[in-house]
Amino acid sequence: MKFAWMIALGLAASTAHAQSTCSARLLVSGYFSNNVHVYNACSGAFERLLDNQNRIGGAQTTRLGSDGKLYVVSEGSGQVLRYDAQSLAFEDVVIALPTNFGGTGMVLPAGGEIWVAGYNYDGVRRFSASGQSLGDAIAPRAAGLNGADNGMVVGPDGRLYVPGYDSDNVVRRDPASGQTSVFIAAGAGGLNETRGILFEPGGQSVLVSSEGNGRVLRYNASTGAFLATAISGLNRPTGMAYHPDGSLLVADADAVVKYDPVSYASRGVLTTSTAGQVSGTTFITVLPVATTSPVDEAQVGNQYWVSGSGSISQRSIEVESVVSTVGPAFGAAYNPAELVVKRWGSMRVEFTSCTRANFSWDASGANSSGFGSGSYVMQRAAANEFTQRCEQQGFANANDLQWIVGTWYGGDARNGEGILIDKLLDGRAFVAWFTYRPR
């Protein structure tokens, strides 16, 4: 019963997928066909070309923005174009790139900026949402970068990773210092003509497509050390992405092929270049499609979230101001202007061992939600490396408090609710409680 609530979430997601139409499109950028080719991500059937007005020349990276728009790097025309991500209708030219820049990769970091990698520029330039140049994110040839390519990505650690196609390496930019350093050394593990970069689930390893020798290589996501050759014998692998069914997708010259994400065994061809007449595949994106299936009211339920940050004293977390949020709607109807934050009450977590804690709350009296007060004993939902280190050191000696981070719940008696804890840089803790509304 321990992980029943986790399993239930997974089953609900898979059931919903099975009962609906395909939840995604597959976008394949064709450099020589000068377009982005749109496919059904489930069947692999060709649906349409993204643009029918010859706006795209030398199609490179495609990215879905937080604004619900699709951004496309057009290297040949030196532009970044914007389309509606659902209707695929053209909207405007967002950025006119510098002459001979050679736009390839693109990321959309938080804050609304657009960062574009330049193959000829050998660096990464920042632009505002309105297209104004804001200077370099990575200066030309920094850390030996040569031929900045389209696999550029922001990793799960918040750092920027840029493939060097001609330098056969990957460089990494730290957002805190702004410094760029070598992440994967030139030729490490046989890396030749670096293209795609895809972090694997869990964030511990990263896949890099080595176009020059037909391989997908695997590296340590922290150190950049070579781990193994995941896939070999390919033609010219470029873009990579994860399919909605969990498969690894690899664009390989004349096809997009599905692979097992763990064993890397082939699961077959999803689509070929003859379908849709793709020429010179450079990049692929799995684009979510808004479904029209009715909401399953039985799954809406009455789950309720509250959260807050508080001080850590000895072995206890005190959150004096726990808040709830109300107002906005789900999905495309979400409007941040409707958000209302209200004080809910207070919470306390008193740890009694590396894996157990006393949890209590008070939401009574003025300036509270009126949920009342109570308490119960919690335990870890799943141990992690910090738990193991705490137990090795002994609870009384584990003073770095990293072991508090994670998911805690009340065992079988409180199955279906729990708290998520994170430790902040300023020494405080963030606590989120997922529970239910009173009846």
N, C-alpha and C positions, 0 to 999 in steps of 0.2 A: 504493500500500500504506500510505501514511502514516496515513490515518484509518480503516484497515480495522477496527480494534477498535471505533471509534465507530459505524461503519456496521453492524457485526455486532450490536451492542447494539440499535440501532434496528430492524433486521430481525427480531430475536428477539421484541421487544416487539410489533411489529405482527402477526407470525404468531400469537403466542399469543392476541392479541385476536380475530383472525379465526376462530380455532378454538373459541372459548369462547362461552358465552351472554353476553348484555349485561352489561357490567362495571359499570353504574351505573344509578341511578334519577335522575329529574329531579323535584325538589321545587318546587312553585309555591305561594307564599303568596297566599291570597285574603283580602283585608281585609274585604270585604263578605260573602263566603261563609263567613267565620269558621272557616277550616280551612286545612291544608296539603294540597294535592292531589298525589298520587304518580303518576308516569308512568314507563314504560319509556323510558330515555334514548336507546335505539337506535331503536325504532319510533315513539315518541311516544304509544303506546297508554296510556290511563288504566288504572291498576291498583287504586287504593283511595284513601280519605281517611286521613290520618294518625290522626285522633282521631274516635271515634264517640260520645263522651260529653259533647259540648258544652263541653269545657274551654277551647278556643281561641276568643278573641274578638278580631277585628281582627288577623289573622296578619301578622307582620312578618318580621324576620330569622330564618333558620335557620342553624345552624352545627354542624359536626361537631367534637367535642372529641377531644383526645388520649386520652381514656379510652374511646373507642369509643361515646360517647353522642351523641345528637342534641339540641341545645338550641334552643328555639323561644321567640321573644318574642311574647307575647300582649298587645297594647296595650290592647285592650278590657277585659280582666280584670286588667290591671296585674301580670302575672306573667311569669316565665321558667320554662318547663316543660322537663322532661327525658324523653327516650324512648330506648329501645335502638335504635341506628342500623341494626342488621340485621333484627331482628324487628319493629321499629317499635312495640313495646309501650310503653305509658305507664309511667313509673317514679315520678316525683314532681314537686312544685313546688319549684324550686330557690330562686327569689327572689320575694318579694312586694315589688313596687316601691312607692315613695312615692305617696301620693294625688296624682292629677292630673299624674303624671310624664310620661305619654305615651311609653312605651317603644317605640323603633323599631329602632335599630341595635344590634348586639352584636358584640364580639370576645372571643376567649378567649386572652389573652396568656400567655406562659410564666410558670410559677409558680402556676397554678391559679386565678387570679382571673377574674372575669367582669365586663367593662365594658359598660355599657348606655347608649346615647344616649337622651335624653329630648326629644321634639319640643316638648312644653310647657315642659320644664325649660330648654331651650336650652343644654344642657351634657351632659357625660358623667360618670356616677357609677361608682365602683369597688365591687365586691362580692367577698366571699370565696366560696370554693367551697361554703360552707354557707349563703350568703345574707346574711351580715352586711355592712352598709354600711361602707365604708372611706374615705368621702370622695370628693372630686371628682378625676377625671383631667383634665377640662376644666371650669372654672367657667362658670356661666351667662353667656352673651353674650361670652365671651372671644374676642378678635380679630374681633368683629362677628358671631359665630355666632348665627343665629336659625332655629329649627326644625330642630334636629339630626335627621338622617334615617337611614334604614336602610342606606344604602350604606357606612356606616362600616367602615373596613378598616385593618389594619396593613400598611404597604407593605413592599417588599423591603428597604428601608433601616431597618426597625424602627420607623419613626415612625407615629403614629396619624393617619389622615386622616378628616375628618368633613364630610359634605355639609351645607350650610345650605340647607334647602328654601326658606325664606322670605327668606333673605339672598342667595340666588342665588350662593353662593360655596362654597369648600372651605377649611377651616382645617386646620392641621397641628400636632401636638404632638411636641416633641422629647423622647425618653425620658431623655436625659442631664440636661437642664436642667429638664424639666417645663414648659417655656414653650410657649405656644400662639401661633401667628402665622398670618397669611393666607397660604395656599398659592396658591389661584386667586382673584383679585379678583372682586368682585361684578360679574356680567354679562360677564366676560371671554369673548370669542369668541361672545357671544350667550347665555351660560349663564342659564337661566331655570328655576327650580324644580328644584334639584339633587337627584338621586336616587342612582343607582348609581355606584360607583367601581371600576374594574377595571384593574390594572396589566397592560400587555402583556408578552409573553415578552421577556426580556432586561432588563426593568426600566428602559428608557430613556424610555418614554412611558406615558401613562395615559389611559384612556377614561372619560368622565363622561357619564351620561345626563342630558339636559336635557329634563325631562318637559314643561315649559311650552310649548316650541316644536317638540317632536317630533324632536329630534336627538340623536345621539351625537357628542360632541366629543372632540377629541384634544389633549392637552397634554404639555409637557415634564415628565418625572417629577421632575426636579431643581429647576427654577425655577418651574414652574407656568405658563410662558408658553404661550399658545394656539398650536397648530400647524395644525390644520385641522378641518373638519367631516368626520367619518368616514362618518356615515350621516344622511340627512335624509328628510323626508317621512313620518315615523312618526306614530302617533296619540299615545300617551302612554307613551314608553319608561321603564321603571323598572329592574328587575334585569338584571344581566349575569353571564355565566359562560362558561367554556370547556368545550366538549363533549369527550368522550373521543377523537373523531376530529380534534380540533384546531380545529373550527369555533367561531366566536364566537356565543354565544347571547344574544339580546336579547328580554326580555319587553316586549311592546308592546300593552298594553290587552287585546286579545282573542286574542292568539296569542304563542307563543314561536317566533322565527324564527332560522334559522341563516344566518351570514354568513361569507364568506371572511375569515380573520383578517388578511390583508395588503391585499387590494384592497377589502374590505368589500362585495363584490358578494353579492347574496342567493343562498343555497343552498337556499332553500325553507322552508316552514313545518314545524316539528317537531311542534307540537301546537296546538290551538285551545282557547279557553275553553269552548266547548260540550262538549268532551270532559272530563267531570269536573265541569262546571258551576262553573268558577272565576268569581268576581266580584271585581273590584278587585285585580288582580295587583300586588303590591308588591315581591316578591323571588323569586329563583330560586337553587337550589343543586343542583349535580351531586353526588350522594351515591354513593360507591363501594359496590359490592355484593361481598360475599365469595363467591368462586366455589368450586365443588366439583370443578373439573377436577383430575385427578391431576397431581402434579408431574412434569414431564418430567425424568427422572433423567439423561438425556443432557446436559442443560444445567446440572446442578448443578456438575459439574467439580471442580477443586481450587484455585480461586482463593483467594488468601490476602492479607490486609491487615495491615500493621504501621504504626505512626505514633509520632511524638514531637515535642517542641519542643526547640529548641537555640539556642545563641548564634550570632550572625553576627559574624565577624571578618574584616575586609578584604573579600575576595570569596569567603568560604567559610562554610558552615553546618556546625556540629558538633552532632550529636544523640547525646549520650552514653547516654541511656536511651530506646531504642526499645521500645515495648511491643506485645504482641498481646492480643487479648481472646477468651475462650472461654466457653461455657456456655449462653447463651440460645438459643431457637429462633426461627424466622421468624414474622412476622405476629402473629396473635392469641395465639399460644402464647408470645410474648416475655415473659420474667419478669426484670426488672432485678436481682432478688435472686440470680439464678443467675450473674451476670456475675463473671468472674475476670480480673483484669489481671495479666499476667506480663511481666517484662523479656525482650525478644527478643534484643537486642544493641545495636549502635551503627551510625550512618550518618554519612557525610560527603559534602557536595556542594561541589565546588570549581569556581567559574565561571571559564571562560577567555575568554568573550566574552559579548555580549548574548544569544546564542542557543545557546551550547554550554557544557557542564560535564563535569567528571570526577566520576562517582558511585562511591562505594565503601561497603562494609559489612563488619562483623565480628560474627558471631554464634557465636563459638567460646569455649571455656573455661567457667569456672564462672559461674553465674547468667546463662546464655544459652540460646537455643533449640537450639544445635548445628547450625545451618544452614551453618556455615562462613564463609568470607570471600571477597571478590572485588571486582571493579570493572569498569566499562566507561564509554565516552563517551556522554553524553546530549545531546539537542538539544531545542529547543522543539517541542511538538506543533502549536502554533498561535501565531503572533505576535499581540500585542495593542498597544494604544496606548502602553503603557509600554515595550514592546520597541522600537517606532518611536522613542520619545523617547531611549532609551538609545543607539540607533545614531546619532541626530542629534547627541547630546552627545559621543559617543565613549565606549567602554567604560571608559577610565581616568577619565573625568570624571563618569560616571553614579553619583553617590554616594548618591542617595536610596534606591537598591536596590529601588524599586518594580517594576523589570523582572524581578525574580526570581519574582514571583507568577505562578502559572499551572500548566500541565501540561507536564512534560518526559518524554521517553522515549528509548530507545536506537536509534531508527531501525528499518529493516527487520529488522535482525538481532535485535532485542528487541521486535518488534511484539507487542502484547498485554499489555505491562506498562509501568509508568511511575510517576512520582511527581507528587503534587500539593503545591504549595508556597503557603503564605500567610504574610504578614508581620504580626506581632502589634504591638500598640500599645506594648509594652514594649521593642521593638527586636529581639526574638527571632523565630525563624521556626518555623512548624509544617510538618512534612513527613509526608505519608502515602504509603506505597509499596504499590501494588497489584501483586502478583506471584503465584507459585504455590507449592504445597507441594513439597518434594523428592520424588523417586522413588527 
